[in-house]
Amino acid sequence: MSPIPRQTPQTLPAHVPLVTEPMGVLASLKAARRNILSIIPEIATRQPMVSGRTGKRWHMVMDPGAIRRMLLEELDNYPKSIVTKNLLRPAIGESLFIAEGAHWRWQRRTAAPVFSHRNVMNLAPIMTAAAEQSAARVAAAGPRAVDMAAEMVRTTFDVIADVTFSGDGMFDVDAVHRGIDAYISEAGKISLFDILGFPDWVPRPGRVMSGGSVAEMKRVADEAVEARRARGSEGVPDLLDLLLDGEDPETKRRMSTPELRDNLLTFIVAGHETTALTLGWSLYLCAFDQAVQDRARAEAQAVLGGRAATGADVARLPYIRQIIDEALRLYPPAGIISRTAQVADTLCGRNIRPGDTVIIPIYALHRNHQLWPEPDAFNPDRFADRKTIERYAYLPFGDGPRICIGASFALQEAVIILATLLSRFRFTPVPGRDPDPVMILTLRPQGGVWLMAEPV
């Protein structure tokens, strides 16, 4: 691993101030409603495991061996937490993200071929076109600050709309996204009932209020799926075509319309927001460190020669990929994942009881002083040799059997877009407008990523 340039506390990139004193239930609720990451104790960046009680017993695990046990060796003993399922099930049903056990396994087997290397490469021209359009919008904005976080949301949304439905006029993808985003903004706020461990059947107010818009969104999606099923595919298969053709190789089962719709809704939201966040944070970090940006630009210009990046270029842009990897370390889109233990277990020598909430605070894991030198500093050279990175110390896409099914798609898209933009513009920060890392359901740059973009 290359030496890390010295970055003082005053010059470190934006980070979340973590808790140094224990918090009670109400204080935890107040903090979590503003920023879930703010309830992580600072000691979690220096210890392998931290335990406590806030209404119910919880454990935060930062030890790679214990995490491997949770995500791989004892997967069925650590299903997604009840809180996570309660938040998301009304919007995306029992899709891949929510399902457990046999129901998850057959869906994963059915959907895995959709994200094969061949299919992802076939979709690369859509990513290239979106990168070109984004560069044109940035250039047209003229010599003024641009919110690159919002621009990346638009760009990745163009990609997911096209790869999901090939621009099919039968489906209002924008309306679907607005519906899910509205649901998450209400229902995604941590409920006091969840923290206190109230039973599932006790209604959560935000989720009750937002149920009508979700039902309408699902109805529209079902109609679009049925229309495509009747019409068939045309040209290069998109995600809907591939899922319609998908079949579990073991049981020969195919997805029903509701199952297919729930997974498509998952891909639409997860497939564009997480990539947009990664790109927004990557551009912020490149503006933060001009030496990194210069090196990345030189690589991109040497490979691209003025054109937009393509799928075939990705392997020839290793430093661009390292920037993305480091952005995912510092600002993982899913900054916390939680599980509910089903049976008694032992992690890091500590007893885990059935019903305990076991949390992997990925934000703290990625900044743990036992695992990363100068963990709050920005240094893409950490990833120059991936063999030096302990596998379960770096989890931007999770790991084990439930590793994100769209990881290769997201990384290809991010490299194509970032390389294209850096080859054409120099990005510099706007004084006094640093983003604030805030996580409700994903880790977003609150306030936007406002940068000046100068053509080069």
C-alpha positions, -999 to +999 in steps of 0.1 A: +000+000+000+014+034-010+021+060+018-008+082+026-004+119+021-006+137+054-041+152+059-046+172+091-080+172+109-086+206+092-080+192+057-096+158+060-126+153+037-161+156+052-169+130+079-195+123+105-188+133+141-194+101+160-207+097+196-183+099+225-209+095+253-236+069+258-271+080+247-305+070+260-335+059+239-349+094+232-315+109+225-308+080+201-341+085+184-335+122+179-300+116+166-311+088+143-339+108+127-313+134+117-285+111+107-284+073+116-246+074+115-245+098+143-255+071+168-223+051+161-200+053+191-165+067+182-150+037+199-164+015+171-136+029+149-110+015+173-125-017+186-135-051+170-169-051+187-191-028+208-223-038+227-251-020+245-288-017+251-311+009+238-346-005+244-331-039+233-297-055+232-274-046+203-239-053+191-218-035+165-193-058+148-161-045+131-140-077+132-136-091+097-136-127+111-169-122+129-184-104+099-174-134+077-193-157+102-224-135+099-225-130+062-211-164+050-207-192+076-239-186+096-259-167+070-293-181+079-288-173+116-284-136+108-313-126+085-319-089+078-333-072+108-370-068+115-365-030+114-350-032+078-378-054+066-405-032+082-390-001+064-388-016+029-413-044+025-443-021+018-424-006-012-405-036-026-423-066-012-404-099-008-379-091-035-342-102-035-333-074-011-359-085+015-365-123+010-348-149+031-341-186+029-355-207+000-375-178-014-344-157-017-323-185-031-346-193-061-349-156-069-311-151-068-306-181-091-332-167-115-318-132-116-281-139-115-277-145-153-293-111-158-261-095-144-236-117-163-205-100-177-219-104-212-252-087-204-236-059-184-212-052-213-242-052-237-257-024-217-225-003-216-234+018-247-263+032-227-239+043-199-216+059-225-245+079-240-255+090-205-219+101-197-218+121-230-251+138-222-240+146-187-208+162-200-228+183-224-251+195-196-221+204-174-205+223-203-237+242-210-240+253-174-212+278-181-188+293-156-209+288-125-212+262-097-230+230-105-246+206-080-228+175-092-247+153-067-280+163-085-264+159-119-252+124-111-287+114-099-301+126-133-273+108-152-276+074-135-314+077-136-312+081-174-291+049-174-315+028-152-346+041-171-331+029-204-316-004-192-348-013-174-374-005-200-355+006-231-372+040-229-406+021-231-433+048-231-456+023-213-438+028-181-433+061-162-400+053-144-398+088-131-431+085-114-421+052-099-389+067-085-408+097-070-433+073-054-406+052-038-385+082-027-416+098-011-423+065+007-387+063+020-386+099+031-416+092+054-413+055+063-376+054+063-372+075+094-364+054+123-395+048+143-394+050+181-416+018+180-387+000+161-361+011+186-382+000+215-388-033+199-427-031+196-443-060+178-446-059+140-484-056+140-483-022+158-488+003+130-460+028+122-476+062+114-454+072+085-458+039+067-495+039+071-498+074+056-477+066+026-494+033+017-518+047-010-491+061-033-472+029-031-503+009-042-508+031-072-472+029-082-473-009-081-505-009-102-488+011-129-457-011-128-478-043-131-496-029-162-462-022-178-449-056-170-479-073-184-478-052-216-442-062-222-450-099-215-477-097-242-456-078-267-422-094-263-388-079-266-373-058-294-335-052-301-309-056-273-327-072-243-332-049-213-335-059-177-372-064-180-367-087-210-340-107-192-361-111-161-391-122-181-369-149-197-353-158-164-359-193-150-346-209-118-323-236-132-331-260-102-369-257-100-377-242-135-398-216-116-403-182-133-412-149-116-448-139-114-458-103-123-457-091-086-424-108-080-409-094-112-423-059-104-409-059-069-374-068-081-376-042-109-386-015-084-356-026-063-332-024-092-346+010-103-340+027-069-309+008-057-295+006-092-293+044-097-292+061-063-262+041-050-242+047-082-252+084-082-240+087-046-207+070-054-201+094-083-211+125-063-187+116-035-160+107-060-162+141-077-162+158-043-130+139-034-113+147-067-121+184-062-108+181-026-074+167-038-063+182-071-032+160-073-055+129-074-077+146-100-047+155-122-034+119-122-069+106-129-074+131-158-041+121-173-051+085-173-085+092-187-073+114-215-046+090-225-071+062-228-101+081-243-084+108-265-114+131-262-143+106-266-166+093-239-156+061-221-170+027-232-173-007-215-141-018-232-122+010-216-130+001-180-101-024-176-077+003-189-087+029-163-074+014-130-067+046-112-103+059-119-115+026-104-092+032-073-109+066-068-143+049-069-132+022-045-118+048-020-150+069-023-170+037-015-148+032+015-152+067+029-189+071+020-205+036+016-240+041+003-253+016+029-234+029+059-251+005+084-266-029+079-284-048+107-293-084+114-314-102+140-298-132+156-321-163+154-301-186+177-274-182+204-239-176+190-205-162+200-188-133+182-154-120+193-158-141+225-191-123+233-224-141+238-251-133+212-287-142+223-317-150+200-334-117+191-303-095+196-298-069+169-263-074+154-251-044+134-223-041+109-216-003+109-199-003+075-191+034+079-171+026+111-157-006+097-142+013+067-127+039+091-114+014+118-079+022+130-071-015+135-078-022+098-068+010+079-039+034+083-050+070+087-086+058+080-102+093+076-077+103+049-084+101+012-059+079-006-069+060-037-035+042-037-049+020-009-065+000-037-035-002-060-031-039-049-065-053-039-047-084-024-036-061+005-073-054+015-087-078+040-119-091+023-144-086+052-128-052+061-143-036+030-180-041+023-193-015-001-216-041-017-219-065+013-204-100+009-211-136+011-240-152-009-260-119-005-234-097-021-250-070-042-262-087-075-256-055-094-221-047-082-203-052-116-230-031-133-226-003-108-188-002-110-188-003-148-212+026-149-193+046-124-160+042-142-175+052-175-191+083-162-163+095-139-136+090-166-156+109-192-162+138-169-126+140-155-112+139-190-131+170-200-133+192-169-113+204-139-135+204-108-128+227-079-148+232-047-170+261-039-158+277-006-181+272+023-203+246+005-188+213+016-214+184+017-225+170+050-226+131+050-260+122+063-276+088+063-314+081+065-316+051+043-285+058+022-254+080+028-262+112+010-242+145+006-266+168+023-265+202+007-253+188-026-218+186-041-214+221-055-183+223-078-170+247-104-164+228-137-138+243-160-133+227-195-098+214-201 
